[in-house]
């Protein structure tokens, strides 16, 4: 068991609404990354947080935002939901940053936008 | 930008046989890391094996081994003595080696079926 937990496991939202996904990092990990995995695709990097600050971002619009808290848990917020936001959202935590760290993933949140 | 390509959407293998999954990547960096992740129906990404680009020796983890060809930018995964529990999506992933960058770039995956 990796220790990274995500909530909720499934979620259905209406287009235009806002959603918050949560991630609890593995103990001792201070870096968290979020990924979007569309059906039949590989995960796409959204952004990374280290010690409560965003320090890396993929090609996602500003309506995708995040937070990392002092206990290193994290949130992913998506505003003005679009149908194409339907996907599995994965959270990964590291001991990092550092070249030798390994990412541990949660089981994801399946978001459906209708 | 770095890209990772997996050209085999699906593969199947008889139980106890050996199968090889292919991956190619493109980068201008000289130092980086390559990974194979397994994603079973439970959806959780599980690290199978990692390879540091500066190491010439191919990584092995029990029944899993890689063939890393740096000049060809090729990184294949060999699974020996395939077991039913190996059935899953397999993703090849790349990460730069610079400090603080934990971003993984994934391929589109290969679905592996194990035939009893």
gemmi code that builds the backbone of each chain (N, CA, C; Angstrom):
import gemmi

chains = {
    "A": [
        ("UNK", (0.846, -1.201, 0.000), (0.000, 0.000, 0.000), (0.878, 1.246, 0.000)),
        ("UNK", (0.604, 2.185, -0.925), (1.468, 3.338, -1.062), (1.165, 4.437, -0.086)),
        ("UNK", (-0.067, 4.540, 0.423), (-0.386, 5.552, 1.397), (-0.923, 6.832, 0.825)),
        ("UNK", (-1.025, 6.982, -0.476), (-1.619, 8.177, -1.087), (-3.108, 7.915, -1.271)),
        ("UNK", (-3.930, 8.752, -0.680), (-5.373, 8.556, -0.772), (-6.022, 9.766, -1.430)),
        ("UNK", (-7.022, 9.489, -2.255), (-7.742, 10.534, -2.961), (-9.238, 10.423, -2.681)),
        ("UNK", (-9.872, 11.585, -2.646), (-11.320, 11.588, -2.445), (-11.956, 12.714, -3.251)),
        ("UNK", (-13.197, 12.510, -3.731), (-13.920, 11.242, -3.703), (-13.375, 10.291, -4.774)),
        ("UNK", (-13.901, 9.085, -4.836), (-13.460, 8.135, -5.862), (-14.178, 8.394, -7.180)),
        ("UNK", (-15.426, 8.809, -7.099), (-16.207, 9.128, -8.287), (-16.989, 10.409, -8.038)),
        ("UNK", (-17.240, 11.144, -9.122), (-17.941, 12.421, -8.999), (-18.608, 12.744, -10.324)),
        ("UNK", (-19.840, 13.211, -10.250), (-20.548, 13.674, -11.443), (-20.912, 15.134, -11.253)),
        ("UNK", (-20.525, 15.966, -12.233), (-20.793, 17.395, -12.169), (-21.429, 17.854, -13.481)),
        ("UNK", (-22.054, 19.004, -13.406), (-22.683, 19.597, -14.584), (-21.738, 20.632, -15.193)),
        ("UNK", (-21.775, 20.721, -16.498), (-20.963, 21.714, -17.212), (-21.168, 23.101, -16.610)),
        ("UNK", (-20.066, 23.814, -16.395), (-20.111, 25.143, -15.814), (-19.909, 25.182, -14.308)),
        ("UNK", (-20.077, 24.042, -13.667), (-19.880, 23.990, -12.216), (-18.391, 23.982, -11.867)),
        ("UNK", (-18.136, 24.037, -10.558), (-16.777, 23.980, -10.033), (-16.610, 22.691, -9.227)),
        ("UNK", (-15.396, 22.155, -9.185), (-15.166, 20.918, -8.446), (-13.839, 21.011, -7.683)),
        ("UNK", (-13.796, 20.362, -6.529), (-12.571, 20.268, -5.735), (-12.267, 18.800, -5.466)),
        ("UNK", (-11.077, 18.384, -5.845), (-10.609, 17.029, -5.598), (-9.521, 17.091, -4.535)),
        ("UNK", (-9.449, 16.048, -3.705), (-8.522, 16.074, -2.582), (-7.535, 14.911, -2.619)),
        ("UNK", (-6.354, 15.169, -2.064), (-5.293, 14.170, -2.057), (-4.545, 14.248, -0.728)),
        ("UNK", (-4.371, 13.123, -0.098), (-3.575, 13.045, 1.116), (-2.276, 12.336, 0.774)),
        ("UNK", (-1.158, 13.031, 0.919), (0.135, 12.480, 0.517), (0.601, 11.386, 1.464)),
        ("UNK", (1.519, 10.595, 0.968), (2.133, 9.576, 1.819), (2.958, 10.275, 2.895)),
        ("UNK", (3.006, 9.672, 4.071), (3.739, 10.241, 5.192), (5.195, 10.520, 4.817)),
        ("UNK", (5.667, 11.735, 5.139), (7.053, 12.087, 4.844), (7.266, 12.698, 3.475)),
        ("UNK", (6.208, 12.774, 2.668), (6.315, 13.333, 1.319), (5.895, 14.791, 1.332)),
        ("UNK", (6.719, 15.669, 0.706), (6.399, 17.094, 0.699), (6.155, 17.646, -0.703)),
        ("UNK", (6.143, 16.777, -1.680), (5.895, 17.194, -3.065), (4.705, 16.414, -3.601)),
        ("UNK", (3.800, 17.130, -4.249), (2.634, 16.461, -4.827), (2.439, 16.947, -6.262)),
        ("UNK", (2.052, 16.020, -7.120), (1.767, 16.342, -8.523), (0.384, 15.834, -8.871)),
        ("UNK", (-0.273, 16.540, -9.784), (-1.594, 16.129, -10.255), (-1.518, 15.831, -11.749)),
        ("UNK", (-2.268, 14.787, -12.164), (-2.313, 14.370, -13.556), (-3.771, 14.172, -13.972)),
        ("UNK", (-4.031, 14.441, -15.246), (-5.328, 14.163, -15.853), (-5.152, 13.012, -16.831)),
        ("UNK", (-5.970, 11.972, -16.681), (-5.895, 10.822, -17.584), (-7.235, 10.653, -18.282)),
        ("UNK", (-7.312, 11.088, -19.532), (-8.520, 10.886, -20.326), (-8.632, 9.414, -20.702)),
        ("UNK", (-9.822, 8.993, -21.035), (-10.082, 7.590, -21.346), (-9.202, 7.121, -22.501)),
        ("UNK", (-8.479, 6.038, -22.291), (-7.635, 5.481, -23.339), (-6.330, 6.213, -23.572)),
        ("UNK", (-5.985, 7.144, -22.689), (-4.766, 7.932, -22.841), (-3.844, 7.748, -21.643)),
        ("UNK", (-2.625, 8.213, -21.789), (-1.717, 8.257, -20.661), (-1.968, 9.503, -19.831)),
        ("UNK", (-1.545, 9.502, -18.591), (-1.721, 10.687, -17.738), (-0.973, 11.893, -18.292)),
        ("UNK", (-1.597, 13.070, -18.139), (-0.993, 14.338, -18.546), (-0.741, 15.180, -17.298)),
        ("UNK", (0.467, 15.724, -17.194), (0.864, 16.506, -16.024), (0.103, 17.822, -15.981)),
        ("UNK", (-0.529, 18.091, -14.819), (-1.252, 19.360, -14.636), (-0.345, 20.365, -13.936)),
        ("UNK", (0.074, 20.044, -12.708), (1.018, 20.884, -11.967), (1.593, 20.124, -10.787)),
        ("UNK", (2.600, 20.770, -10.168), (3.325, 20.194, -9.044), (3.418, 21.227, -7.933)),
        ("UNK", (3.316, 20.782, -6.683), (3.474, 21.654, -5.529), (4.584, 21.115, -4.635)),
        ("UNK", (5.398, 22.040, -4.164), (6.464, 21.706, -3.219), (6.394, 22.697, -2.080)),
        ("UNK", (6.201, 22.187, -0.874), (6.130, 23.036, 0.315), (5.176, 24.201, 0.099)),
        ("UNK", (3.973, 23.872, -0.342), (2.836, 24.789, -0.459), (2.934, 25.767, -1.625)),
        ("UNK", (3.934, 25.629, -2.483), (4.044, 26.536, -3.625), (4.062, 25.737, -4.932)),
        ("UNK", (3.370, 26.288, -5.945), (3.401, 25.651, -7.260), (4.776, 25.871, -7.875)),
        ("UNK", (5.410, 24.787, -8.310), (6.741, 24.947, -8.904), (6.883, 24.171, -10.196)),
        ("UNK", (5.788, 24.027, -10.901), (5.824, 23.402, -12.218), (4.399, 23.251, -12.710)),
        ("UNK", (4.170, 23.518, -13.988), (2.820, 23.466, -14.525), (2.857, 22.951, -15.956)),
        ("UNK", (1.875, 22.123, -16.288), (1.739, 21.624, -17.645), (0.860, 22.549, -18.462)),
        ("UNK", (0.440, 22.073, -19.614), (-0.327, 22.879, -20.552), (-1.818, 22.829, -20.228)),
        ("UNK", (-2.180, 23.394, -19.096), (-3.574, 23.445, -18.664), (-3.960, 24.897, -18.380)),
        ("UNK", (-5.218, 25.265, -18.666), (-5.634, 26.668, -18.482), (-5.713, 27.039, -17.011)),
        ("UNK", (-5.779, 28.348, -16.728), (-5.799, 28.826, -15.335), (-7.001, 28.370, -14.529)),
        ("UNK", (-8.065, 27.915, -15.184), (-9.202, 27.439, -14.397), (-8.872, 26.145, -13.647)),
        ("UNK", (-7.732, 25.556, -13.937), (-7.187, 24.455, -13.134), (-6.243, 25.088, -12.122)),
        ("UNK", (-6.572, 24.975, -10.852), (-5.721, 25.555, -9.814), (-5.578, 24.573, -8.674)),
        ("UNK", (-4.604, 24.845, -7.802), (-4.359, 23.910, -6.724), (-3.941, 24.585, -5.443)),
        ("UNK", (-3.882, 23.773, -4.423), (-3.390, 24.204, -3.121), (-2.639, 23.048, -2.489)),
        ("UNK", (-1.617, 23.386, -1.719), (-0.990, 22.384, -0.861), (-0.970, 22.955, 0.542)),
        ("UNK", (-1.331, 22.156, 1.510), (-1.479, 22.616, 2.891), (-0.238, 22.272, 3.709)),
        ("UNK", (-0.111, 22.880, 4.904), (1.085, 22.619, 5.732), (1.318, 21.145, 6.036)),
        ("UNK", (0.260, 20.337, 6.061), (0.453, 18.897, 6.298), (0.727, 18.170, 4.983)),
        ("UNK", (0.934, 18.928, 3.899), (1.290, 18.442, 2.562), (0.145, 17.749, 1.833)),
        ("UNK", (-1.077, 17.763, 2.396), (-2.211, 17.330, 1.614), (-2.483, 18.381, 0.547)),
        ("UNK", (-3.294, 18.029, -0.436), (-3.437, 18.916, -1.590), (-4.858, 18.891, -2.135)),
        ("UNK", (-5.195, 19.965, -2.832), (-6.467, 20.054, -3.542), (-6.228, 20.446, -4.984)),
        ("UNK", (-7.077, 19.917, -5.857), (-7.132, 20.351, -7.246), (-8.512, 20.965, -7.454)),
        ("UNK", (-8.554, 22.191, -7.902), (-9.805, 22.884, -8.171), (-9.936, 23.125, -9.669)),
        ("UNK", (-11.113, 22.842, -10.187), (-11.386, 23.123, -11.593), (-12.654, 23.960, -11.662)),
        ("UNK", (-12.540, 25.146, -12.253), (-13.690, 26.035, -12.414), (-14.276, 25.893, -13.813)),
        ("UNK", (-15.534, 26.330, -13.942), (-16.200, 26.380, -15.250), (-16.003, 25.072, -16.010)),
        ("UNK", (-16.439, 23.981, -15.412), (-16.201, 22.654, -15.974), (-16.718, 22.534, -17.403)),
        ("UNK", (-15.920, 21.845, -18.211), (-16.279, 21.550, -19.595), (-16.401, 20.037, -19.763)),
        ("UNK", (-17.108, 19.630, -20.797), (-17.311, 18.190, -21.021), (-15.976, 17.460, -21.143)),
        ("UNK", (-14.987, 18.127, -21.771), (-13.670, 17.504, -21.972), (-12.877, 17.350, -20.683)),
        ("UNK", (-13.370, 17.907, -19.591), (-12.683, 17.718, -18.313), (-12.992, 16.355, -17.715)),
        ("UNK", (-13.918, 15.635, -18.312), (-14.223, 14.280, -17.851), (-12.981, 13.411, -17.998)),
        ("UNK", (-12.524, 12.846, -16.884), (-11.267, 12.092, -16.897), (-11.033, 11.499, -15.524)),
        ("UNK", (-9.976, 10.684, -15.436), (-9.471, 10.212, -14.154), (-8.387, 11.188, -13.713)),
        ("UNK", (-8.489, 11.702, -12.501), (-7.499, 12.639, -11.981), (-6.665, 11.907, -10.930)),
        ("UNK", (-5.359, 11.869, -11.201), (-4.425, 11.148, -10.348), (-3.549, 12.115, -9.575)),
        ("UNK", (-3.299, 11.777, -8.339), (-2.392, 12.536, -7.482), (-1.187, 11.634, -7.205)),
        ("UNK", (0.002, 12.226, -7.187), (1.216, 11.487, -6.875), (2.049, 12.293, -5.888)),
        ("UNK", (2.648, 11.628, -4.928), (3.507, 12.339, -3.972), (4.919, 11.768, -3.995)),
        ("UNK", (5.877, 12.634, -3.623), (7.295, 12.272, -3.574), (7.894, 12.750, -2.263)),
        ("UNK", (9.005, 12.141, -1.888), (9.812, 12.675, -0.784), (10.483, 13.963, -1.190)),
        ("UNK", (10.585, 14.177, -2.450), (11.378, 15.144, -3.171), (11.297, 16.564, -2.707)),
        ("UNK", (11.818, 17.512, -3.531), (12.362, 17.188, -4.841), (13.740, 16.535, -4.741)),
        ("UNK", (14.076, 15.804, -5.783), (15.358, 15.116, -5.784), (15.359, 14.044, -6.838)),
        ("UNK", (16.489, 13.833, -7.407), (16.571, 12.943, -8.563), (16.262, 11.489, -8.222)),
        ("UNK", (16.481, 11.103, -6.970), (16.316, 9.698, -6.624), (14.961, 9.379, -6.030)),
        ("UNK", (14.052, 10.364, -6.002), (12.762, 10.091, -5.373), (11.838, 9.373, -6.337)),
        ("UNK", (10.909, 8.651, -5.772), (9.952, 7.871, -6.556), (8.562, 8.420, -6.302)),
        ("UNK", (7.756, 8.504, -7.340), (6.384, 8.982, -7.216), (5.462, 7.833, -6.831)),
        ("UNK", (4.637, 8.063, -5.829), (3.621, 7.101, -5.419), (2.257, 7.697, -5.757)),
        ("UNK", (1.431, 6.914, -6.411), (0.150, 7.392, -6.913), (-1.012, 6.931, -6.048)),
        ("UNK", (-2.054, 7.759, -6.018), (-3.323, 7.368, -5.445), (-4.164, 6.633, -6.482)),
        ("UNK", (-5.365, 6.224, -6.087), (-6.239, 5.461, -6.983), (-7.079, 6.347, -7.884)),
        ("UNK", (-6.953, 7.648, -7.697), (-7.610, 8.558, -8.616), (-9.043, 8.891, -8.270)),
        ("UNK", (-9.504, 9.975, -8.864), (-10.904, 10.398, -8.804), (-11.438, 10.407, -10.218)),
        ("UNK", (-12.501, 9.656, -10.448), (-13.131, 9.644, -11.769), (-14.164, 10.752, -11.821)),
        ("UNK", (-13.898, 11.775, -12.626), (-14.805, 12.911, -12.783), (-15.559, 12.783, -14.095)),
        ("UNK", (-16.874, 12.878, -14.005), (-17.725, 12.888, -15.194), (-18.452, 14.214, -15.241)),
        ("UNK", (-18.328, 14.917, -16.356), (-19.016, 16.198, -16.553), (-20.128, 15.986, -17.573)),
        ("UNK", (-21.346, 16.324, -17.167), (-22.502, 16.097, -18.050), (-23.169, 17.417, -18.423)),
    ],
    "B": [
        ("UNK", (10.336, 19.749, -26.486), (9.542, 19.040, -25.490), (9.783, 17.535, -25.620)),
        ("UNK", (9.719, 16.891, -24.465), (9.926, 15.448, -24.477), (8.642, 14.733, -24.872)),
        ("UNK", (8.781, 13.657, -25.622), (7.628, 12.837, -25.989), (7.956, 11.374, -25.747)),
        ("UNK", (6.928, 10.594, -25.459), (7.055, 9.159, -25.236), (6.037, 8.459, -26.128)),
        ("UNK", (6.486, 7.452, -26.867), (5.616, 6.767, -27.812), (5.572, 5.272, -27.509)),
        ("UNK", (4.366, 4.768, -27.378), (4.155, 3.325, -27.246), (3.308, 2.900, -28.443)),
        ("UNK", (3.879, 2.122, -29.331), (3.237, 1.818, -30.610), (2.359, 0.580, -30.569)),
        ("UNK", (2.307, -0.099, -29.440), (1.501, -1.312, -29.305), (0.324, -1.034, -28.382)),
        ("UNK", (-0.855, -0.739, -28.906), (-1.998, -0.469, -28.031), (-2.387, -1.686, -27.195)),
        ("UNK", (-2.228, -2.875, -27.789), (-2.611, -4.103, -27.087), (-1.591, -5.202, -27.369)),
        ("UNK", (-1.354, -6.019, -26.346), (-0.507, -7.203, -26.492), (-1.143, -8.323, -25.681)),
        ("UNK", (-0.892, -9.547, -26.122), (-1.353, -10.687, -25.340), (-0.252, -11.730, -25.303)),
        ("UNK", (-0.271, -12.532, -24.242), (0.763, -13.551, -24.064), (0.167, -14.709, -23.288)),
        ("UNK", (0.628, -15.895, -23.583), (0.209, -17.077, -22.843), (0.857, -17.049, -21.459)),
        ("UNK", (0.125, -17.484, -20.495), (0.655, -17.597, -19.141), (1.953, -18.407, -19.172)),
        ("UNK", (2.952, -17.921, -18.402), (4.278, -18.535, -18.263), (5.229, -18.202, -19.427)),
        ("UNK", (4.714, -17.553, -20.472), (5.582, -17.164, -21.584), (6.171, -15.771, -21.324)),
        ("UNK", (6.994, -15.332, -22.274), (7.677, -14.037, -22.178), (7.094, -13.060, -23.186)),
        ("UNK", (6.961, -11.826, -22.776), (6.436, -10.788, -23.663), (7.287, -9.531, -23.522)),
        ("UNK", (7.411, -8.794, -24.621), (8.183, -7.551, -24.626), (7.299, -6.398, -25.081)),
        ("UNK", (7.265, -5.355, -24.280), (6.513, -4.140, -24.607), (7.495, -3.060, -25.051)),
        ("UNK", (7.147, -2.351, -26.109), (8.059, -1.377, -26.712), (7.750, 0.049, -26.290)),
        ("UNK", (8.807, 0.859, -26.255), (8.667, 2.275, -25.928), (9.818, 3.028, -26.585)),
        ("UNK", (9.497, 4.124, -27.233), (10.536, 5.031, -27.714), (10.249, 6.412, -27.161)),
        ("UNK", (11.277, 7.238, -27.092), (11.105, 8.571, -26.514), (11.991, 9.544, -27.265)),
        ("UNK", (11.692, 10.787, -27.092), (12.475, 11.819, -27.744), (12.844, 12.879, -26.702)),
        ("UNK", (14.121, 13.191, -26.610), (14.598, 14.209, -25.690), (15.933, 14.731, -26.174)),
        ("UNK", (16.235, 15.965, -25.799), (17.544, 16.530, -26.096), (18.441, 16.497, -24.859)),
        ("UNK", (17.895, 15.999, -23.746), (18.649, 15.920, -22.506), (19.583, 14.712, -22.551)),
        ("UNK", (20.668, 14.793, -21.782), (21.591, 13.663, -21.696), (21.390, 12.859, -20.415)),
        ("UNK", (20.767, 13.500, -19.427), (20.539, 12.819, -18.156), (19.051, 12.840, -17.843)),
        ("UNK", (18.496, 11.675, -17.611), (17.057, 11.572, -17.372), (16.764, 10.206, -16.784)),
        ("UNK", (15.498, 9.988, -16.463), (15.051, 8.716, -15.914), (13.915, 8.176, -16.775)),
        ("UNK", (13.853, 6.875, -16.873), (12.773, 6.204, -17.590), (12.118, 5.202, -16.653)),
        ("UNK", (10.817, 5.052, -16.817), (10.045, 4.202, -15.921), (9.040, 3.375, -16.716)),
        ("UNK", (8.710, 2.238, -16.159), (7.530, 1.504, -16.577), (6.585, 1.428, -15.382)),
        ("UNK", (5.327, 1.871, -15.625), (4.290, 1.803, -14.619), (3.217, 0.818, -15.077)),
        ("UNK", (2.617, 0.158, -14.110), (1.508, -0.764, -14.345), (0.255, -0.137, -13.743)),
        ("UNK", (-0.850, -0.161, -14.512), (-2.125, 0.348, -14.009), (-3.179, -0.742, -14.152)),
        ("UNK", (-3.449, -1.460, -13.085), (-4.501, -2.492, -13.115), (-5.882, -1.840, -13.080)),
        ("UNK", (-6.945, -2.619, -13.145), (-8.301, -2.057, -13.088), (-8.574, -1.227, -11.835)),
        ("UNK", (-7.797, -1.434, -10.784), (-7.962, -0.612, -9.574), (-7.546, 0.841, -9.812)),
        ("UNK", (-6.917, 1.111, -10.960), (-6.549, 2.462, -11.432), (-5.265, 3.014, -10.823)),
        ("UNK", (-4.744, 2.395, -9.780), (-3.564, 2.945, -9.125), (-2.308, 2.626, -9.929)),
        ("UNK", (-1.542, 3.647, -10.243), (-0.277, 3.464, -10.953), (0.748, 2.848, -10.012)),
        ("UNK", (1.353, 1.753, -10.459), (2.344, 1.050, -9.644), (3.653, 1.023, -10.413)),
        ("UNK", (4.732, 1.471, -9.770), (6.037, 1.462, -10.425), (6.526, 0.023, -10.590)),
        ("UNK", (6.894, -0.324, -11.825), (7.400, -1.663, -12.114), (8.930, -1.660, -12.087)),
        ("UNK", (9.509, -0.671, -12.777), (10.962, -0.650, -12.905), (11.404, 0.733, -13.358)),
        ("UNK", (12.619, 1.140, -12.967), (13.161, 2.429, -13.387), (14.574, 2.248, -13.913)),
        ("UNK", (14.959, 3.169, -14.798), (16.288, 3.120, -15.401), (16.866, 4.526, -15.396)),
        ("UNK", (18.074, 4.671, -14.886), (18.778, 5.952, -14.961), (19.567, 5.992, -16.267)),
        ("UNK", (19.451, 7.090, -16.988), (20.071, 7.169, -18.315), (21.589, 7.079, -18.264)),
        ("UNK", (22.195, 7.473, -17.133), (23.646, 7.453, -17.051), (24.194, 6.046, -16.791)),
        ("UNK", (23.313, 5.118, -16.464), (23.737, 3.741, -16.211), (23.637, 2.920, -17.493)),
        ("UNK", (24.718, 2.265, -17.854), (24.700, 1.429, -19.058), (24.018, 0.101, -18.803)),
        ("UNK", (24.080, -0.352, -17.557), (23.499, -1.652, -17.233), (21.983, -1.562, -17.221)),
        ("UNK", (21.337, -2.535, -17.862), (19.883, -2.583, -17.889), (19.331, -2.969, -16.522)),
        ("UNK", (18.259, -2.277, -16.101), (17.639, -2.567, -14.814), (16.858, -3.876, -14.860)),
        ("UNK", (16.834, -4.581, -13.739), (16.033, -5.793, -13.602), (15.363, -5.772, -12.230)),
        ("UNK", (14.141, -6.299, -12.203), (13.380, -6.458, -10.955), (12.627, -7.776, -11.059)),
        ("UNK", (13.234, -8.818, -10.510), (12.620, -10.144, -10.531), (12.299, -10.549, -11.976)),
        ("UNK", (11.019, -10.733, -12.327), (10.662, -11.201, -13.672), (10.664, -10.080, -14.717)),
        ("UNK", (10.906, -8.855, -14.287), (10.836, -7.698, -15.177), (12.245, -7.191, -15.482)),
        ("UNK", (12.505, -6.940, -16.729), (13.794, -6.383, -17.122), (13.570, -5.427, -18.285)),
        ("UNK", (14.536, -4.541, -18.491), (14.429, -3.583, -19.587), (15.599, -3.745, -20.538)),
        ("UNK", (15.365, -3.305, -21.768), (16.424, -3.177, -22.764), (16.506, -1.692, -23.105)),
        ("UNK", (17.489, -1.029, -22.535), (17.654, 0.411, -22.685), (18.708, 0.674, -23.745)),
        ("UNK", (18.295, 1.295, -24.828), (19.201, 1.658, -25.927), (19.205, 3.180, -26.033)),
        ("UNK", (20.185, 3.815, -25.375), (20.173, 5.272, -25.268), (20.312, 5.952, -26.628)),
        ("UNK", (21.199, 5.461, -27.461), (21.408, 6.097, -28.761), (20.155, 6.007, -29.629)),
        ("UNK", (19.466, 4.897, -29.539), (18.240, 4.693, -30.319), (17.024, 5.277, -29.620)),
        ("UNK", (17.185, 5.746, -28.391), (16.091, 6.264, -27.575), (14.959, 5.247, -27.505)),
        ("UNK", (15.345, 4.049, -27.111), (14.409, 2.950, -27.006), (14.480, 2.360, -25.605)),
        ("UNK", (13.328, 1.954, -25.085), (13.259, 1.472, -23.691), (12.157, 0.424, -23.612)),
        ("UNK", (12.484, -0.831, -23.857), (11.470, -1.882, -23.874), (11.448, -2.622, -22.543)),
        ("UNK", (10.288, -3.185, -22.228), (10.074, -3.942, -20.993), (9.846, -5.403, -21.339)),
        ("UNK", (10.623, -6.291, -20.730), (10.427, -7.719, -20.908), (9.868, -8.306, -19.629)),
        ("UNK", (8.754, -9.040, -19.801), (8.143, -9.728, -18.665), (8.321, -11.220, -18.904)),
        ("UNK", (9.042, -11.868, -18.011), (9.284, -13.300, -18.126), (8.299, -14.069, -17.257)),
        ("UNK", (8.010, -15.322, -17.655), (7.119, -16.171, -16.862), (5.835, -15.405, -16.515)),
        ("UNK", (5.136, -14.929, -17.523), (3.952, -14.088, -17.328), (2.924, -14.758, -16.425)),
        ("UNK", (2.344, -13.959, -15.564), (1.345, -14.446, -14.620), (0.031, -13.698, -14.829)),
        ("UNK", (-1.067, -14.326, -14.396), (-2.379, -13.705, -14.583), (-2.433, -12.313, -13.948)),
        ("UNK", (-1.739, -12.145, -12.857), (-1.723, -10.852, -12.173), (-0.969, -9.761, -12.918)),
        ("UNK", (-0.281, -10.122, -13.996), (0.422, -9.120, -14.792), (-0.512, -8.385, -15.754)),
        ("UNK", (-1.730, -8.895, -15.897), (-2.683, -8.252, -16.809), (-2.995, -6.845, -16.319)),
        ("UNK", (-2.778, -5.854, -17.201), (-2.955, -4.448, -16.817), (-2.605, -3.577, -18.008)),
        ("UNK", (-2.792, -2.257, -17.831), (-2.220, -1.277, -18.752), (-0.802, -0.992, -18.286)),
        ("UNK", (0.117, -0.924, -19.243), (1.498, -0.594, -18.922), (1.862, 0.726, -19.611)),
        ("UNK", (2.414, 1.619, -18.815), (2.800, 2.927, -19.322), (4.298, 3.122, -19.173)),
        ("UNK", (4.903, 3.604, -20.246), (6.284, 4.029, -20.237), (6.302, 5.515, -19.876)),
        ("UNK", (7.254, 5.946, -19.075), (7.288, 7.350, -18.657), (8.724, 7.858, -18.592)),
        ("UNK", (8.849, 9.178, -18.791), (10.144, 9.853, -18.825), (10.135, 10.972, -17.798)),
        ("UNK", (11.297, 11.195, -17.181), (11.429, 12.334, -16.275), (12.819, 12.919, -16.410)),
        ("UNK", (12.897, 14.225, -16.493), (14.206, 14.873, -16.528), (14.885, 14.675, -15.184)),
        ("UNK", (16.199, 14.781, -15.182), (16.962, 14.516, -13.965), (17.266, 15.784, -13.177)),
        ("UNK", (16.800, 16.940, -13.637), (17.144, 18.170, -12.920), (16.379, 18.263, -11.612)),
        ("UNK", (17.040, 18.836, -10.623), (16.514, 18.925, -9.266), (15.200, 19.691, -9.222)),
        ("UNK", (14.231, 19.123, -8.511), (12.963, 19.808, -8.307), (11.910, 19.534, -9.343)),
        ("UNK", (12.258, 18.862, -10.421), (11.291, 18.593, -11.476), (10.828, 17.152, -11.373)),
        ("UNK", (9.617, 16.986, -10.877), (9.082, 15.646, -10.719), (8.112, 15.270, -11.835)),
        ("UNK", (8.025, 16.121, -12.864), (7.056, 15.892, -13.928), (7.370, 14.621, -14.691)),
        ("UNK", (6.359, 13.758, -14.800), (6.456, 12.550, -15.611), (5.718, 12.770, -16.925)),
        ("UNK", (6.356, 12.378, -18.022), (5.719, 12.389, -19.335), (5.440, 10.946, -19.715)),
        ("UNK", (4.161, 10.645, -19.921), (3.737, 9.263, -20.168), (3.453, 9.013, -21.644)),
        ("UNK", (3.596, 7.749, -22.034), (3.099, 7.301, -23.324), (1.605, 6.990, -23.227)),
        ("UNK", (1.044, 6.490, -24.309), (-0.397, 6.226, -24.353), (-0.768, 4.852, -23.809)),
        ("UNK", (0.216, 4.041, -23.491), (-0.051, 2.781, -22.823), (-0.198, 1.582, -23.746)),
        ("UNK", (0.043, 0.411, -23.165), (-0.163, -0.874, -23.829), (-1.004, -1.752, -22.912)),
        ("UNK", (-2.119, -2.238, -23.425), (-2.952, -3.123, -22.618), (-2.444, -4.549, -22.785)),
        ("UNK", (-2.027, -5.156, -21.683), (-1.484, -6.519, -21.713), (-2.531, -7.497, -21.194)),
        ("UNK", (-2.822, -8.497, -22.014), (-3.739, -9.567, -21.644), (-2.946, -10.850, -21.466)),
        ("UNK", (-3.231, -11.578, -20.393), (-2.573, -12.854, -20.135), (-3.588, -13.965, -20.428)),
        ("UNK", (-3.216, -14.872, -21.324), (-4.106, -15.959, -21.726), (-3.795, -17.191, -20.885)),
        ("UNK", (-4.772, -17.687, -20.149), (-4.504, -18.845, -19.253), (-4.155, -20.103, -20.050)),
    ],
}
model = gemmi.Model(1)
for chain_id, residues in chains.items():
    chain = gemmi.Chain(chain_id)
    for i, (resn, *xyz) in enumerate(residues, 1):
        res = gemmi.Residue()
        res.name, res.seqid = resn, gemmi.SeqId(i, " ")
        for name, pos in zip(("N", "CA", "C"), xyz):
            atom = gemmi.Atom()
            atom.name, atom.element = name, gemmi.Element(name[0])
            atom.pos, atom.b_iso = gemmi.Position(*pos), 0.0
            res.add_atom(atom)
        chain.add_residue(res)
    model.add_chain(chain)
structure = gemmi.Structure()
structure.add_model(model)
structure.setup_entities()
